[in-house]
């Protein structure tokens, strides 16, 4: 590469790189620094406190994120297969709508829909399926958080997976149909294997997003332990003014997300070579 081309490439890359450094790396280093400070002294006590008080919350956050991710990817794989093979613009549009709905709005909407005397139970009560004097509740439980995260993240999954499916040459699907392959076999044996890298990308994006969920768990969660990690960070800062432990919780979240990002980068690198 000529020096002029190298200089031009660096000039073009400098602004986004500066944004990444300013908005991610500097806050990350600051958070790491504060996580080791306790009462002005270097210490591991913040992490000890995280281990004693929040280890179940870490597992709870992973559980919610993994279950939500499995459901989102499972639905997207077959839904996008249907949209790719059959095609239905209206259905595709409707499943992309959540992409433009803010997380706070999703949390409030699901709280109204899934509450004990919310919209869903009120509708079911009209058909005599439940008793509103003692209604079941999906909201304020881990299941309510999962339902909300699945609904919100399904739009992103559809956007990424459907794009990957449409990149598969129609000749492969036509050949499969000629030998009698059903829609299920076309998805399982052709679309899914050929779109595996895009599924890895979608999974990495959504898993890290779910780990960092705040507004939905805060509005849909039960308000008692266990909680998702971002809710713990919020309470630790605003109610206990404990920046050290809050930053230690943040570092745990960083490490979980970096593990997923590392797997994603390794997978993409291996496939490229």
LODO-572459 format. One record per residue: residue in one letter; y, x, z of N, C-alpha, C in turn. Coordinates in steps of 0.1 Angstrom, whole numbers. Each point is the difference from the previous one (the first is absolute). Layout:
N
<sevo "A" <Y X Z> <Y X Z> <Y X Z>>
...
This chain:
273
<sevo "X" <-12 9 0> <12 -9 0> <12 9 0>>
<sevo "X" <10 -3 -9> <12 8 -1> <9 -2 12>>
<sevo "X" <8 10 4> <9 -2 12> <9 -12 -1>>
<sevo "X" <5 -3 -12> <9 -12 -1> <-8 -13 3>>
<sevo "X" <-12 -1 -5> <-9 -11 3> <-3 -2 14>>
<sevo "X" <-3 12 7> <-4 0 14> <12 -5 8>>
<sevo "X" <12 5 -3> <12 -3 7> <3 -15 -2>>
<sevo "X" <-2 -6 -12> <2 -14 -2> <-10 -8 8>>
<sevo "X" <-12 4 0> <-10 -7 8> <3 0 15>>
<sevo "X" <5 11 5> <4 1 14> <12 -9 3>>
<sevo "X" <9 0 -10> <12 -9 2> <-4 -14 1>>
<sevo "X" <-9 -5 -9> <-4 -14 0> <-8 -3 12>>
<sevo "X" <-8 9 5> <-8 -2 12> <7 1 13>>
<sevo "X" <12 7 0> <7 2 13> <4 -12 7>>
<sevo "X" <7 -10 -7> <5 -12 8> <-12 -8 7>>
<sevo "X" <-11 -3 -7> <-10 -8 7> <-7 9 11>>
<sevo "X" <-1 13 -3> <-6 9 11> <9 0 12>>
<sevo "X" <14 0 -2> <9 0 11> <-1 -12 8>>
<sevo "X" <-2 -12 -7> <-1 -13 7> <-13 0 8>>
<sevo "X" <-11 6 -5> <-12 0 8> <1 9 12>>
<sevo "X" <7 12 -2> <2 9 11> <9 -7 11>>
<sevo "X" <10 -6 -4> <10 -6 9> <-6 -13 7>>
<sevo "X" <-7 -8 -7> <-5 -12 6> <-14 0 6>>
<sevo "X" <-7 11 -4> <-14 1 6> <-2 12 8>>
<sevo "X" <2 12 -6> <-4 12 6> <8 3 13>>
<sevo "X" <13 -1 -2> <9 2 12> <-3 -9 11>>
<sevo "X" <-1 -14 -2> <-4 -9 11> <-14 3 5>>
<sevo "X" <-9 4 -8> <-13 4 4> <0 11 10>>
<sevo "X" <8 11 -4> <1 12 9> <7 -4 13>>
<sevo "X" <10 -8 -1> <7 -5 12> <-9 -8 9>>
<sevo "X" <-8 -9 -6> <-9 -8 8> <-11 9 7>>
<sevo "X" <-5 10 -8> <-10 9 6> <6 8 12>>
<sevo "X" <12 4 -2> <7 8 11> <2 -9 12>>
<sevo "X" <5 -12 -1> <2 -8 11> <-13 -5 7>>
<sevo "X" <-11 0 -8> <-13 -5 6> <-5 10 10>>
<sevo "X" <4 13 -1> <-4 10 10> <9 2 11>>
<sevo "X" <11 -8 1> <10 2 11> <-2 -11 10>>
<sevo "X" <-1 4 13> <-1 -10 11> <10 5 11>>
<sevo "X" <10 -8 2> <10 4 10> <6 13 -2>>
<sevo "X" <3 3 -13> <6 12 -5> <-9 12 0>>
<sevo "X" <-13 -1 2> <-9 11 0> <-11 -2 -10>>
<sevo "X" <-5 11 -6> <-11 -1 -10> <-12 -4 8>>
<sevo "X" <-7 -10 -5> <-12 -5 7> <-8 -8 -9>>
<sevo "X" <-13 -2 3> <-9 -9 -7> <-2 -13 8>>
<sevo "X" <9 -3 10> <-1 -12 8> <2 -12 -8>>
<sevo "X" <8 0 -11> <2 -12 -8> <-13 -4 -7>>
<sevo "X" <-7 10 -5> <-13 -3 -6> <-10 -4 10>>
<sevo "X" <1 6 12> <-9 -5 10> <2 -14 4>>
<sevo "X" <12 -4 0> <4 -14 2> <-5 -9 -11>>
<sevo "X" <1 5 -12> <-5 -8 -12> <-15 -2 2>>
<sevo "X" <-7 11 4> <-14 -1 1> <-4 -10 11>>
<sevo "X" <7 0 11> <-4 -9 11> <3 -14 -2>>
<sevo "X" <12 -3 -6> <5 -13 -1> <-2 -7 -14>>
<sevo "X" <-1 8 -10> <0 -5 -14> <-12 3 -9>>
<sevo "X" <-10 6 6> <-12 3 -9> <-6 -12 -6>>
<sevo "X" <0 -11 8> <-6 -12 -5> <9 -6 -11>>
<sevo "X" <13 2 1> <10 -5 -10> <-2 8 -13>>
<sevo "X" <-3 13 1> <-3 7 -12> <-12 -5 -7>>
<sevo "X" <-11 -3 7> <-12 -6 -6> <3 -14 -5>>
<sevo "X" <8 -7 7> <4 -14 -4> <7 1 -13>>
<sevo "X" <10 9 -1> <8 1 -13> <-9 4 -11>>
<sevo "X" <-10 10 2> <-9 4 -11> <-9 -12 -4>>
<sevo "X" <-4 -8 10> <-9 -11 -3> <7 -11 -8>>
<sevo "X" <13 -3 4> <7 -10 -8> <3 5 -14>>
<sevo "X" <3 13 -2> <4 6 -13> <-13 0 -9>>
<sevo "X" <-11 5 6> <-12 1 -8> <-5 -14 -5>>
<sevo "X" <-1 -9 10> <-4 -14 -4> <9 -6 -11>>
<sevo "X" <13 1 2> <9 -6 -9> <-1 7 -14>>
<sevo "X" <-2 13 0> <-1 8 -12> <-13 -4 -8>>
<sevo "X" <-11 -1 7> <-13 -4 -6> <1 -14 -6>>
<sevo "X" <7 -10 7> <1 -13 -6> <9 0 -12>>
<sevo "X" <12 7 1> <9 1 -11> <-7 5 -13>>
<sevo "X" <-6 12 2> <-7 6 -12> <-11 -8 -5>>
<sevo "X" <-8 -6 9> <-11 -9 -4> <5 -12 -9>>
<sevo "X" <11 -6 5> <5 -11 -7> <6 4 -14>>
<sevo "X" <8 12 1> <7 4 -12> <-10 4 -11>>
<sevo "X" <-11 7 4> <-10 4 -10> <-5 -11 -9>>
<sevo "X" <-3 -11 6> <-6 -11 -7> <11 -9 -6>>
<sevo "X" <11 -2 7> <11 -8 -5> <6 6 -12>>
<sevo "X" <2 13 0> <6 7 -11> <-10 1 -12>>
<sevo "X" <-13 0 4> <-10 0 -11> <0 -14 -7>>
<sevo "X" <2 -10 7> <1 -14 -6> <13 0 -9>>
<sevo "X" <11 5 5> <12 0 -7> <-1 9 -13>>
<sevo "X" <-7 11 1> <-2 9 -11> <-9 -6 -11>>
<sevo "X" <-11 -7 4> <-9 -5 -9> <4 -13 -6>>
<sevo "X" <4 -9 9> <3 -14 -4> <15 -1 -3>>
<sevo "X" <8 5 9> <15 0 -2> <5 -14 4>>
<sevo "X" <10 1 9> <7 -12 5> <14 4 5>>
<sevo "X" <10 -2 -8> <13 5 4> <6 -6 12>>
<sevo "X" <-3 -13 2> <6 -7 12> <-7 5 13>>
<sevo "X" <-13 1 0> <-7 6 11> <5 14 3>>
<sevo "X" <2 8 -10> <5 14 2> <13 0 6>>
<sevo "X" <9 -9 -5> <14 -1 6> <-1 -4 15>>
<sevo "X" <-8 -10 3> <0 -5 14> <-5 11 9>>
<sevo "X" <-10 8 -4> <-5 10 9> <10 12 1>>
<sevo "X" <10 1 -9> <9 11 1> <13 -4 8>>
<sevo "X" <1 -13 3> <12 -5 8> <2 7 13>>
<sevo "X" <-11 3 8> <2 6 13> <6 14 0>>
<sevo "X" <0 6 -12> <6 13 -2> <15 0 3>>
<sevo "X" <6 -11 -2> <14 -2 1> <4 -7 13>>
<sevo "X" <-9 -3 9> <3 -6 13> <0 10 11>>
<sevo "X" <11 1 7> <2 10 11> <-11 -2 11>>
<sevo "X" <-3 11 7> <-10 -1 10> <4 -10 11>>
<sevo "X" <13 0 4> <5 -9 10> <-3 -14 -4>>
<sevo "X" <3 -4 -12> <-2 -13 -5> <-15 -4 0>>
<sevo "X" <-9 10 -3> <-14 -3 0> <-4 -2 15>>
<sevo "X" <5 8 9> <-4 -2 14> <4 -14 5>>
<sevo "X" <13 -4 -3> <4 -13 4> <-8 -11 -6>>
<sevo "X" <-2 1 -13> <-7 -10 -7> <-15 -2 5>>
<sevo "X" <-6 11 2> <-14 0 6> <0 -5 14>>
<sevo "X" <10 3 7> <1 -5 14> <1 -16 0>>
<sevo "X" <8 -5 -9> <1 -15 -1> <-13 -6 -6>>
<sevo "X" <-6 7 -9> <-12 -6 -7> <-12 1 10>>
<sevo "X" <-2 11 7> <-12 2 7> <1 -2 15>>
<sevo "X" <11 -5 5> <2 -2 15> <-9 -12 4>>
<sevo "X" <-3 -1 13> <-9 -11 5> <4 -13 -5>>
<sevo "X" <12 -4 0> <5 -13 -6> <8 3 -12>>
<sevo "X" <-4 10 -8> <7 3 -12> <-4 -9 -12>>
<sevo "X" <5 4 -11> <-2 -8 -12> <-15 -2 -4>>
<sevo "X" <-7 11 1> <-15 -1 -4> <-7 -9 9>>
<sevo "X" <1 1 14> <-7 -8 9> <5 -15 -1>>
<sevo "X" <13 -2 -2> <5 -13 -2> <-6 -7 -12>>
<sevo "X" <-2 7 -11> <-6 -5 -12> <-15 -3 2>>
<sevo "X" <-7 9 7> <-14 -3 2> <-2 -11 10>>
<sevo "X" <9 -2 9> <-1 -11 10> <1 -14 -7>>
<sevo "X" <8 0 -12> <1 -13 -7> <-13 -5 -6>>
<sevo "X" <-9 10 -2> <-14 -4 -5> <-10 0 11>>
<sevo "X" <4 1 13> <-9 -1 11> <-8 12 2>>
<sevo "X" <4 12 -6> <-9 12 1> <3 7 13>>
<sevo "X" <11 -1 6> <3 6 13> <8 -9 9>>
<sevo "X" <0 3 13> <7 -8 10> <12 8 4>>
<sevo "X" <12 -6 -3> <13 7 4> <2 1 15>>
<sevo "X" <-7 -7 8> <2 2 14> <-7 13 5>>
<sevo "X" <-9 5 -8> <-6 13 3> <-2 8 -13>>
<sevo "X" <10 4 -7> <-1 5 -13> <-5 15 0>>
<sevo "X" <-8 4 -10> <-2 14 -1> <12 7 -5>>
<sevo "X" <0 13 2> <12 8 -4> <-4 13 -7>>
<sevo "X" <5 2 -13> <-2 13 -6> <11 9 3>>
<sevo "X" <12 -6 0> <12 8 4> <-2 6 14>>
<sevo "X" <7 10 3> <-1 7 14> <-13 6 3>>
<sevo "X" <-8 3 -11> <-13 7 2> <0 11 -11>>
<sevo "X" <-10 9 1> <-2 10 -11> <-3 -6 -13>>
<sevo "X" <-6 -12 0> <-3 -6 -13> <12 -5 -7>>
<sevo "X" <10 -5 8> <13 -4 -6> <7 12 -7>>
<sevo "X" <-1 11 7> <7 12 -6> <-7 4 -13>>
<sevo "X" <-14 0 0> <-7 3 -12> <3 -9 -11>>
<sevo "X" <0 -13 2> <3 -10 -10> <14 2 -6>>
<sevo "X" <10 3 9> <14 3 -5> <1 13 -8>>
<sevo "X" <-7 10 4> <0 13 -7> <-7 -1 -14>>
<sevo "X" <-11 -8 0> <-7 -2 -12> <9 -7 -10>>
<sevo "X" <6 -11 4> <9 -8 -9> <11 8 -5>>
<sevo "X" <6 8 8> <12 8 -4> <-4 11 -9>>
<sevo "X" <-11 7 2> <-4 12 -7> <-8 -3 -13>>
<sevo "X" <-5 -12 -1> <-8 -4 -12> <8 1 -12>>
<sevo "X" <13 -3 0> <8 1 -12> <1 15 -5>>
<sevo "X" <1 10 9> <1 14 -5> <-14 4 -5>>
<sevo "X" <-11 -5 6> <-13 3 -5> <-2 -6 -14>>
<sevo "X" <4 -12 -2> <-1 -6 -13> <8 7 -10>>
<sevo "X" <12 5 3> <8 7 -9> <-6 13 -5>>
<sevo "X" <-6 8 10> <-6 13 -3> <-13 -2 -7>>
<sevo "X" <-9 -8 5> <-14 -1 -5> <0 -7 -14>>
<sevo "X" <8 -10 -1> <1 -7 -13> <5 9 -11>>
<sevo "X" <10 8 3> <5 10 -9> <-11 10 -4>>
<sevo "X" <-8 4 9> <-11 9 -3> <-11 -7 -8>>
<sevo "X" <-3 -12 3> <-10 -8 -8> <5 -1 -14>>
<sevo "X" <13 -3 -2> <5 -2 -14> <0 13 -8>>
<sevo "X" <0 11 7> <-1 13 -7> <-14 3 -6>>
<sevo "X" <-10 -8 5> <-14 2 -5> <0 -6 -15>>
<sevo "X" <-6 8 -9> <-1 -4 -14> <-8 -13 -1>>
<sevo "X" <5 -10 -7> <-7 -13 -2> <-13 2 -7>>
<sevo "X" <-2 11 -7> <-13 3 -7> <-11 0 10>>
<sevo "X" <2 6 12> <-11 1 10> <-4 -14 5>>
<sevo "X" <10 -9 2> <-3 -13 5> <-7 -8 -11>>
<sevo "X" <4 2 -13> <-5 -7 -11> <-15 4 -2>>
<sevo "X" <-3 13 2> <-13 5 -2> <-9 -6 11>>
<sevo "X" <5 -1 12> <-7 -6 12> <-3 -15 -3>>
<sevo "X" <10 -7 -5> <-2 -14 -3> <-11 -2 -11>>
<sevo "X" <0 9 -10> <-10 -1 -11> <-14 1 5>>
<sevo "X" <-2 7 11> <-14 1 5> <-3 -9 12>>
<sevo "X" <10 -10 1> <-3 -11 10> <5 3 14>>
<sevo "X" <9 10 2> <5 2 14> <9 -11 4>>
<sevo "X" <-2 -4 12> <8 -11 6> <13 6 5>>
<sevo "X" <10 -8 4> <13 5 4> <-2 9 12>>
<sevo "X" <-9 -4 9> <-3 8 12> <-5 14 -4>>
<sevo "X" <-9 1 -9> <-5 13 -5> <11 8 -7>>
<sevo "X" <9 -6 -7> <11 7 -7> <9 6 11>>
<sevo "X" <2 -7 10> <9 5 11> <-7 11 7>>
<sevo "X" <-13 -2 4> <-7 9 8> <-4 13 -7>>
<sevo "X" <-4 -1 -13> <-5 12 -7> <10 6 -9>>
<sevo "X" <11 -6 -3> <10 6 -10> <13 1 6>>
<sevo "X" <7 -11 4> <13 1 5> <1 8 13>>
<sevo "X" <-8 -3 9> <1 6 14> <-3 15 -1>>
<sevo "X" <-10 5 -6> <-2 15 -1> <11 7 -8>>
<sevo "X" <5 -6 -10> <10 6 -9> <14 0 7>>
<sevo "X" <2 -8 10> <13 -2 7> <-1 6 14>>
<sevo "X" <-10 7 3> <-1 6 14> <12 8 5>>
<sevo "X" <6 9 -9> <12 7 5> <11 -9 4>>
<sevo "X" <2 -11 -7> <11 -9 3> <-3 -8 13>>
<sevo "X" <-13 -2 3> <-3 -7 12> <2 10 12>>
<sevo "X" <-2 13 -2> <3 9 11> <15 0 2>>
<sevo "X" <8 0 -10> <15 0 1> <4 -13 8>>
<sevo "X" <-5 -11 -5> <4 -13 7> <-4 0 15>>
<sevo "X" <-12 5 2> <-5 0 14> <8 9 9>>
<sevo "X" <4 12 -5> <8 9 8> <14 -6 3>>
<sevo "X" <6 -6 -10> <13 -6 2> <0 -11 10>>
<sevo "X" <-10 -9 -1> <-1 -11 8> <-4 3 15>>
<sevo "X" <-9 10 1> <-5 4 13> <12 6 8>>
<sevo "X" <7 9 -6> <12 6 7> <10 -11 3>>
<sevo "X" <2 -10 -9> <10 -10 3> <-5 -9 12>>
<sevo "X" <-13 -3 1> <-6 -8 10> <1 8 14>>
<sevo "X" <-2 13 0> <1 8 12> <15 -1 5>>
<sevo "X" <9 -1 -8> <14 0 4> <6 -14 1>>
<sevo "X" <-9 -11 0> <5 -13 1> <6 -3 14>>
<sevo "X" <12 -6 0> <7 -3 12> <3 -15 2>>
<sevo "X" <8 -5 -10> <5 -14 2> <-12 -10 0>>
<sevo "X" <-10 1 -8> <-11 -9 0> <-8 0 13>>
<sevo "X" <-4 12 5> <-7 1 13> <9 -5 11>>
<sevo "X" <13 3 0> <9 -5 11> <1 -15 0>>
<sevo "X" <0 -6 -11> <2 -15 -1> <-13 -8 1>>
<sevo "X" <-11 6 -5> <-13 -7 0> <-9 5 12>>
<sevo "X" <2 12 5> <-8 4 11> <1 -8 12>>
<sevo "X" <-9 2 9> <0 -8 13> <9 5 10>>
<sevo "X" <7 11 -2> <9 5 10> <-7 7 12>>
<sevo "X" <-13 2 0> <-7 6 10> <-8 11 -6>>
<sevo "X" <-5 10 8> <-8 11 -5> <-13 -6 -5>>
<sevo "X" <-6 7 -10> <6 11 -8> <10 -4 -10>>
<sevo "X" <9 9 -4> <10 -2 -9> <-1 10 -12>>
<sevo "X" <6 -2 -11> <1 10 -10> <10 10 4>>
<sevo "X" <-1 12 -6> <7 12 5> <15 -2 -2>>
<sevo "X" <5 -6 -11> <14 -1 -2> <6 -9 11>>
<sevo "X" <-7 -10 4> <5 -9 11> <1 8 13>>
<sevo "X" <-10 9 2> <1 8 12> <12 9 0>>
<sevo "X" <3 6 -12> <11 9 -1> <13 -8 3>>
<sevo "X" <1 -12 -5> <12 -9 2> <2 -3 15>>
<sevo "X" <-11 -3 7> <1 -3 14> <3 12 8>>
<sevo "X" <-5 12 -4> <2 12 7> <14 4 -1>>
<sevo "X" <6 -2 -11> <14 4 -2> <10 -9 6>>
<sevo "X" <-2 -13 -3> <10 -10 4> <-1 -5 15>>
<sevo "X" <-12 0 5> <-2 -5 14> <-2 10 10>>
<sevo "X" <-5 12 -4> <-2 11 10> <8 12 -3>>
<sevo "X" <7 1 -11> <9 11 -3> <-8 13 1>>
<sevo "X" <-12 0 -6> <-9 12 1> <-2 5 -14>>
<sevo "X" <10 8 -5> <-1 5 -13> <-11 10 -2>>
<sevo "X" <-4 7 10> <-11 10 -1> <-13 -6 -4>>
<sevo "X" <-4 -11 8> <-12 -7 -2> <0 -7 -14>>
<sevo "X" <12 -6 -3> <2 -7 -12> <-2 9 -12>>
<sevo "X" <5 12 1> <-2 10 -11> <-14 5 -1>>
<sevo "X" <-7 1 12> <-14 4 0> <-8 -11 -7>>
<sevo "X" <3 -13 2> <-7 -11 -7> <3 1 -15>>
<sevo "X" <12 3 -3> <4 2 -14> <-8 11 -7>>
<sevo "X" <-2 11 7> <-7 11 -5> <-15 -3 -2>>
<sevo "X" <-6 -8 9> <-13 -5 -2> <-1 -8 -13>>
<sevo "X" <10 -9 -2> <0 -8 -13> <2 9 -12>>
<sevo "X" <8 10 1> <2 10 -11> <-14 6 -3>>
<sevo "X" <-7 5 10> <-13 7 -2> <-10 -10 -7>>
<sevo "X" <0 -12 4> <-9 -10 -6> <3 -2 -15>>
<sevo "X" <13 -1 -2> <5 -2 -14> <-3 12 -8>>
<sevo "X" <3 12 5> <-2 13 -7> <-15 2 -3>>
<sevo "X" <-9 -5 8> <-14 1 -3> <-4 -8 -12>>
<sevo "X" <6 -12 -2> <-3 -8 -11> <7 6 -13>>
<sevo "X" <12 5 2> <7 7 -11> <-7 12 -5>>
<sevo "X" <-5 8 10> <-8 12 -4> <-12 -4 -8>>
<sevo "X" <-7 -10 4> <-12 -5 -7> <4 -4 -15>>
<sevo "X" <11 -8 0> <5 -4 -13> <3 11 -10>>
<sevo "X" <7 10 5> <4 12 -8> <-12 8 -4>>
<sevo "X" <-10 1 9> <-12 8 -3> <-8 -8 -11>>
<sevo "X" <-1 -13 1> <-7 -8 -10> <6 1 -13>>
<sevo "X" <14 -1 -1> <7 0 -13> <-1 14 -6>>
<sevo "X" <1 11 8> <-1 14 -5> <-14 2 -5>>
<sevo "X" <-10 -4 7> <-14 2 -5> <-2 -7 -13>>
<sevo "X" <5 -12 -2> <-2 -8 -12> <8 7 -12>>
<sevo "X" <11 5 3> <8 6 -10> <-7 13 -6>>
<sevo "X" <-7 7 9> <-6 13 -5> <-15 -3 -4>>
